[in-house]
Amino acid sequence: MRAARVLIAASTNQMSAADGVLMSALADVAKLAGVSKSTASRALSGGGYVSEATRRKVSSAAEKLGYVASPNAASLVTGRTKTVGVMIPFISRWFFGEVLEGIESQLRAHGYDMTLYNVHPSERSDDVFDYFLARKRFDGVIAVAVEPVDSDIAHLRGLGRPVVGIGGHVPGIASVAIDDVAVARLATEHLIGLGHTSIVHLGGDSGPRSDFSVPRKRRQGYERAMQAAGLPTGRVLDADMSIPDGYEAAVEVLTDARDRPTAIFAACDELAIGAIIAARRLGIDVPGQLSVIGIDGHECAPMFSLTTFEQSPHEQGMQIVNTLLDAVDRGVEPDEGVVYHPTRLKVRNSTSALRSS
C-alpha cells in the first residue's frame, strides 16, 4: 500500500523540548496580557470561550513577543490536532488534483493541515485504517472517490472522528458529488437531440474495484437516455479514466469505417480528449463525421473545443471541507446523505447536428 503522507502530525500525548520552550513563552504572553496561561492558550488556539477584547489583548501580546503557538501544545488544551486525513486513489489526474487544491486551500484558511493517503483502487486500504485507528492524529477524514466496502465503512465509523466523502456518494456517510446518472443521461440526450442514433460510450465499469460507482453510474445514465429515445444501446468500451485509454478505445471503435459511430459519449473529459486525438490521427473530422462529448470541465477542454458538462471539482473540495469542519466544531457526525453539486453544459465545436454522408 502506497501512502503519501504530505504531513504527519506530531504525537499529541507528549511534548518535545521545543514545545516546552513554547509553553514557557506562552507564560510570557499571558503575563504581558494580564491573563492566565489557560486563557492565553484558548485565545490563541480558538478552543473554548474567550471574549473578543481578551482575544485581541492576547494576540497583541503574542505579536509583540514574536510568539508562535505550538499545534502540539494547543492540542493538549483543545483536544484537536488541527489535521485532517485525506484518502485519495490518484494524485496526478486532473479531477483529483483540482479536488485536493480545493480541500487544501479551505483547510489552510481555517488553520488546518492535511495528511494525504494515496490509496490506489487496486490495493486494500487496511494499512491506512490501522494507521488511523492506532494513532488518531486527525480531527476528521475526507474520502475522495474512495467507495469502501461494508468492512471499510465499519472501519471509518470506528475511528471516532467525523468522516465525509467526495467524488461519489458513499452510503451512510455525508458526501458531496454530482448526480452522475443524471448528467450522463443529459450528455447522451444532447447527442440524441442533434440527431445521432449511433452513439458509443467510453467508460463502462472499468477499474480494478467494481464498487467504484462513478463509471457505472455514468454508463447507467447513457443506457437510460438511449432506452428512453427508443434506441438500441450502442457499444460500451471499458476504459480507464485517462487520455491514453480514451485514445486506444477510440481507435478500436473508429478504425472500421463500415461500423463507425457518429457520436461518442465519454465518461470523463480525459477519455473524450483521447477520442478526439484518435479521430484526428485517423483522418476523421470532429464534429463533421464524429461528435464527442465528455463530463468534467477539464482545463484542456477549451484547447480541444470539447463540449462537456462542467462540474467544478475545486469548489466541491472546498464545500466538503466546510461540511467536515462544521461537524468537527459541533462535535457530531455530519448528516448522512449526498449534496449534489451543480453542473452546466458547455457547448463547443466537438458536437454538431448529424450530417448526411
C-alpha positions as CSV (number, residue, x, y, z in Angstrom):
1,M,0.0,0.0,0.0
2,R,1.4,3.3,-1.0
3,A,0.7,6.1,1.5
4,A,1.8,9.5,0.5
5,R,1.8,11.4,3.8
6,V,2.1,15.0,2.9
7,L,2.1,15.9,6.6
8,I,2.5,13.6,9.6
9,A,1.2,15.3,12.7
10,A,3.4,15.0,15.8
11,S,2.3,13.0,18.8
12,T,-0.2,14.9,20.9
13,N,0.3,12.9,24.1
14,Q,3.7,14.2,24.8
15,M,5.6,17.4,24.0
16,S,9.1,17.8,22.7
17,A,11.7,20.1,24.3
18,A,10.8,22.7,21.7
19,D,7.2,22.5,22.8
20,G,8.3,23.1,26.4
21,V,10.1,26.3,25.2
22,L,6.9,27.4,23.5
23,M,4.9,26.7,26.6
24,S,7.3,28.9,28.6
25,A,6.8,31.6,26.0
26,L,3.1,31.2,26.5
27,A,3.6,32.2,30.1
28,D,5.3,35.3,29.0
29,V,2.4,36.1,26.6
30,A,-0.1,35.5,29.4
31,K,1.8,37.7,31.8
32,L,2.0,40.6,29.3
33,A,-1.7,40.3,28.5
34,G,-2.6,40.0,32.2
35,V,-4.4,36.7,31.9
36,S,-3.9,33.1,32.9
37,K,-1.9,30.7,30.7
38,S,-5.1,28.7,30.0
39,T,-6.9,31.8,28.9
40,A,-4.0,32.8,26.7
41,S,-3.9,29.3,25.2
42,R,-7.7,29.4,24.4
43,A,-7.4,32.8,22.9
44,L,-4.6,31.8,20.5
45,S,-5.9,28.3,19.7
46,G,-9.6,29.3,19.2
47,G,-10.7,26.5,21.6
48,G,-13.2,27.4,24.3
49,Y,-14.8,30.8,25.0
50,V,-12.7,33.9,25.3
51,S,-14.2,37.4,24.9
52,E,-13.2,39.3,21.8
53,A,-11.5,42.0,23.9
54,T,-9.3,39.4,25.7
55,R,-8.5,37.7,22.4
56,R,-7.3,40.9,20.9
57,K,-5.2,41.7,24.0
58,V,-3.6,38.2,24.0
59,S,-3.0,38.4,20.2
60,S,-1.3,41.8,20.6
61,A,0.9,40.4,23.4
62,A,1.9,37.4,21.3
63,E,2.7,39.6,18.3
64,K,4.9,41.9,20.5
65,L,6.8,38.9,21.8
66,G,7.0,37.1,18.5
67,Y,5.2,34.1,19.9
68,V,4.0,31.4,17.5
69,A,1.6,28.9,19.0
70,S,2.6,25.2,19.0
71,P,0.0,22.9,17.4
72,N,1.0,20.1,19.7
73,A,0.6,22.3,22.8
74,A,-2.7,23.6,21.6
75,S,-4.0,20.1,21.0
76,L,-3.5,19.4,24.7
77,V,-5.8,22.2,25.6
78,T,-8.4,21.8,22.8
79,G,-8.2,18.0,22.2
80,R,-7.8,18.8,18.5
81,T,-4.8,18.2,16.2
82,K,-5.9,20.7,13.5
83,T,-5.1,18.0,11.0
84,V,-7.5,16.2,8.6
85,G,-6.7,12.9,6.9
86,V,-7.5,12.7,3.2
87,M,-7.7,9.3,1.4
88,I,-7.4,9.5,-2.4
89,P,-6.9,6.9,-5.2
90,F,-4.9,9.1,-7.6
91,I,-2.9,12.3,-7.2
92,S,-1.7,13.0,-10.7
93,R,-5.1,13.1,-12.5
94,W,-6.8,16.4,-13.2
95,F,-10.0,15.8,-11.2
96,F,-8.2,14.6,-8.1
97,G,-5.7,17.4,-8.3
98,E,-8.4,20.0,-8.5
99,V,-10.3,18.5,-5.6
100,L,-7.1,18.4,-3.5
101,E,-6.4,22.0,-4.2
102,G,-9.9,23.0,-3.1
103,I,-9.5,20.9,0.1
104,E,-6.1,22.2,0.9
105,S,-6.9,25.9,0.3
106,Q,-10.0,25.7,2.5
107,L,-8.3,23.7,5.3
108,R,-5.4,26.2,5.3
109,A,-7.9,29.1,5.5
110,H,-9.2,27.5,8.7
111,G,-5.7,26.8,10.1
112,Y,-5.8,23.1,9.4
113,D,-3.1,20.8,8.0
114,M,-3.7,17.9,5.7
115,T,-2.3,14.3,5.9
116,L,-2.6,12.6,2.5
117,Y,-3.0,8.9,1.9
118,N,-2.7,7.6,-1.6
119,V,-5.0,4.5,-1.6
120,H,-4.9,3.0,-5.1
121,P,-8.1,1.3,-6.2
122,S,-6.2,-2.0,-6.8
123,E,-4.9,-2.1,-3.3
124,R,-6.6,-2.7,0.0
125,S,-6.7,0.2,2.5
126,D,-6.3,-1.8,5.7
127,D,-2.9,-0.3,6.5
128,V,-4.4,3.2,6.3
129,F,-7.3,2.3,8.6
130,D,-4.9,0.7,11.0
131,Y,-2.7,3.8,11.0
132,F,-5.7,6.0,11.7
133,L,-7.0,3.6,14.3
134,A,-3.7,3.3,16.1
135,R,-2.8,7.0,16.2
136,K,-5.8,9.1,15.6
137,R,-3.7,12.1,14.6
138,F,-6.5,13.9,12.9
139,D,-9.8,15.6,13.6
140,G,-11.7,14.2,10.6
141,V,-11.4,12.2,7.4
142,I,-12.2,13.0,3.8
143,A,-12.5,10.1,1.4
144,V,-12.0,11.3,-2.2
145,A,-13.6,8.9,-4.7
146,V,-12.9,6.0,-2.4
147,E,-16.0,4.0,-2.1
148,P,-15.5,1.5,0.7
149,V,-17.0,-2.0,1.1
150,D,-19.0,-2.6,4.2
151,S,-16.0,-3.6,6.3
152,D,-14.2,-0.4,5.3
153,I,-17.3,1.7,6.3
154,A,-17.2,0.0,9.7
155,H,-13.5,0.9,10.0
156,L,-14.3,4.5,9.1
157,R,-17.2,4.6,11.6
158,G,-14.9,3.1,14.3
159,L,-12.5,6.0,14.0
160,G,-14.5,8.1,16.4
161,R,-14.0,11.1,14.1
162,P,-16.3,12.8,11.5
163,V,-16.0,11.2,8.0
164,V,-17.1,12.7,4.7
165,G,-16.9,11.7,1.1
166,I,-16.5,13.4,-2.2
167,G,-16.4,12.3,-5.9
168,G,-19.2,9.7,-5.4
169,H,-21.8,9.0,-2.8
170,V,-20.7,6.7,0.0
171,P,-23.9,5.2,1.6
172,G,-24.1,6.1,5.3
173,I,-21.5,9.0,5.0
174,A,-22.1,12.6,4.2
175,S,-21.0,13.2,0.7
176,V,-20.6,15.9,-2.0
177,A,-20.9,14.7,-5.6
178,I,-22.6,15.4,-8.9
179,D,-25.6,13.4,-10.0
180,D,-23.6,11.1,-12.3
181,V,-26.6,9.2,-13.6
182,A,-28.5,12.4,-14.5
183,V,-25.5,14.3,-16.0
184,A,-24.6,11.2,-18.2
185,R,-28.2,11.0,-19.4
186,L,-28.2,14.7,-20.3
187,A,-24.9,14.3,-22.1
188,T,-26.3,11.4,-24.2
189,E,-29.5,13.3,-24.8
190,H,-27.5,16.2,-26.1
191,L,-26.2,13.9,-28.8
192,I,-29.6,12.4,-29.5
193,G,-31.0,15.9,-29.8
194,L,-28.5,16.6,-32.5
195,G,-29.9,13.6,-34.5
196,H,-27.3,11.0,-33.6
197,T,-28.6,7.4,-33.1
198,S,-25.3,5.5,-33.4
199,I,-23.6,6.5,-30.1
200,V,-20.7,4.7,-28.4
201,H,-20.0,5.1,-24.7
202,L,-16.4,5.1,-23.4
203,G,-16.1,4.4,-19.7
204,G,-18.2,1.4,-18.7
205,D,-17.4,-0.3,-15.5
206,S,-13.6,0.0,-15.8
207,G,-11.3,-0.2,-12.8
208,P,-9.9,-2.9,-10.5
209,R,-12.5,-2.3,-7.8
210,S,-16.0,-2.9,-9.1
211,D,-17.6,-1.0,-6.2
212,F,-16.3,2.3,-7.6
213,S,-19.6,3.6,-8.9
214,V,-18.9,6.7,-10.9
215,P,-18.2,4.9,-14.2
216,R,-21.1,2.5,-13.5
217,K,-23.5,5.4,-12.9
218,R,-22.4,7.2,-16.0
219,R,-23.0,4.1,-18.0
220,Q,-26.5,3.8,-16.5
221,G,-27.3,7.4,-17.5
222,Y,-26.2,6.6,-21.1
223,E,-28.3,3.5,-21.2
224,R,-31.4,5.2,-19.8
225,A,-31.2,8.0,-22.4
226,M,-30.8,5.5,-25.2
227,Q,-33.7,3.4,-24.0
228,A,-35.9,6.4,-23.4
229,A,-35.3,7.5,-27.0
230,G,-36.2,4.0,-28.3
231,L,-32.6,3.5,-29.5
232,P,-30.6,0.3,-29.1
233,T,-27.7,0.7,-26.7
234,G,-24.6,1.0,-28.7
235,R,-21.1,-0.3,-28.0
236,V,-19.8,0.3,-24.5
237,L,-16.0,0.1,-24.2
238,D,-14.4,-0.3,-20.7
239,A,-11.6,2.2,-20.3
240,D,-9.6,3.7,-17.5
241,M,-10.3,7.4,-16.9
242,S,-7.3,8.7,-18.8
243,I,-6.3,10.2,-22.2
244,P,-4.3,7.2,-23.3
245,D,-7.1,4.8,-22.6
246,G,-9.5,7.1,-24.4
247,Y,-7.3,7.1,-27.4
248,E,-6.9,3.3,-27.5
249,A,-10.6,2.7,-27.1
250,A,-11.5,5.2,-29.8
251,V,-9.0,3.7,-32.2
252,E,-10.7,0.3,-31.7
253,V,-14.1,1.6,-32.4
254,L,-13.3,4.1,-35.2
255,T,-11.0,2.0,-37.3
256,D,-13.7,0.1,-39.2
257,A,-15.5,2.7,-41.4
258,R,-18.3,0.3,-42.1
259,D,-19.3,0.2,-38.5
260,R,-18.3,3.6,-37.3
261,P,-20.5,5.5,-34.8
262,T,-21.4,9.1,-35.5
263,A,-21.0,10.1,-31.8
264,I,-19.1,9.3,-28.7
265,F,-20.2,10.0,-25.1
266,A,-17.1,9.7,-22.9
267,A,-17.4,9.2,-19.1
268,C,-14.9,11.9,-18.5
269,D,-13.1,14.7,-20.4
270,E,-9.8,12.8,-20.5
271,L,-11.4,9.9,-22.3
272,A,-13.1,12.4,-24.7
273,I,-9.8,14.2,-25.4
274,G,-8.2,10.8,-26.2
275,A,-11.0,10.1,-28.6
276,I,-10.6,13.4,-30.4
277,I,-6.9,12.8,-30.8
278,A,-7.6,9.3,-32.2
279,A,-10.2,10.7,-34.6
280,R,-7.7,13.3,-35.9
281,R,-5.0,10.7,-36.4
282,L,-7.5,8.5,-38.4
283,G,-8.5,11.5,-40.5
284,I,-12.0,11.6,-39.1
285,D,-13.4,15.2,-38.9
286,V,-14.7,16.3,-35.5
287,P,-17.5,17.2,-35.5
288,G,-18.2,16.8,-39.2
289,Q,-18.0,13.0,-39.1
290,L,-17.9,12.4,-35.3
291,S,-19.4,14.3,-32.4
292,V,-17.7,13.9,-29.0
293,I,-19.0,15.0,-25.5
294,G,-17.5,14.5,-22.1
295,I,-18.0,15.3,-18.4
296,D,-15.8,17.4,-16.1
297,G,-14.8,20.8,-17.4
298,H,-11.1,19.8,-17.7
299,E,-8.7,22.6,-18.1
300,C,-7.7,21.3,-21.5
301,A,-11.3,21.1,-22.8
302,P,-11.1,24.5,-24.5
303,M,-7.9,23.6,-26.3
304,F,-9.8,20.7,-27.9
305,S,-13.0,22.7,-28.3
306,L,-14.7,19.9,-26.3
307,T,-18.3,20.0,-25.4
308,T,-18.6,19.0,-21.8
309,F,-20.6,19.2,-18.6
310,E,-18.5,21.2,-16.2
311,Q,-18.6,20.2,-12.5
312,S,-16.1,22.5,-10.6
313,P,-14.1,19.9,-8.5
314,H,-12.1,22.7,-6.8
315,E,-15.4,24.1,-5.4
316,Q,-16.5,20.7,-4.4
317,G,-13.3,20.2,-2.4
318,M,-13.9,23.5,-0.6
319,Q,-17.6,22.5,0.1
320,I,-16.7,19.2,1.6
321,V,-14.2,20.8,4.0
322,N,-16.9,23.2,5.2
323,T,-19.2,20.1,5.8
324,L,-16.4,18.3,7.8
325,L,-15.3,21.3,9.9
326,D,-18.8,22.2,10.8
327,A,-19.2,18.7,12.2
328,V,-15.8,19.0,14.0
329,D,-16.9,22.3,15.6
330,R,-20.2,20.8,16.7
331,G,-18.7,17.5,17.9
332,V,-21.1,15.4,15.8
333,E,-21.2,13.2,12.8
334,P,-22.2,15.0,9.6
335,D,-25.7,14.3,8.5
336,E,-25.8,11.3,6.2
337,G,-26.7,11.7,2.6
338,V,-25.4,13.4,-0.5
339,V,-25.4,17.0,-1.5
340,Y,-25.4,17.2,-5.3
341,H,-23.1,19.9,-6.8
342,P,-24.5,21.7,-9.9
343,T,-23.2,21.1,-13.4
344,R,-23.6,23.1,-16.5
345,L,-23.4,22.2,-20.2
346,K,-20.6,24.0,-22.1
347,V,-21.2,23.6,-25.8
348,R,-18.2,23.9,-28.0
349,N,-17.3,22.6,-31.5
350,S,-16.8,18.9,-30.8
351,T,-20.5,18.3,-31.3
352,S,-22.8,19.2,-34.1
353,A,-26.0,18.1,-35.8
354,L,-25.8,14.7,-37.6
355,R,-24.7,15.4,-41.2
356,S,-25.8,13.1,-44.1
357,S,-22.9,11.3,-45.7
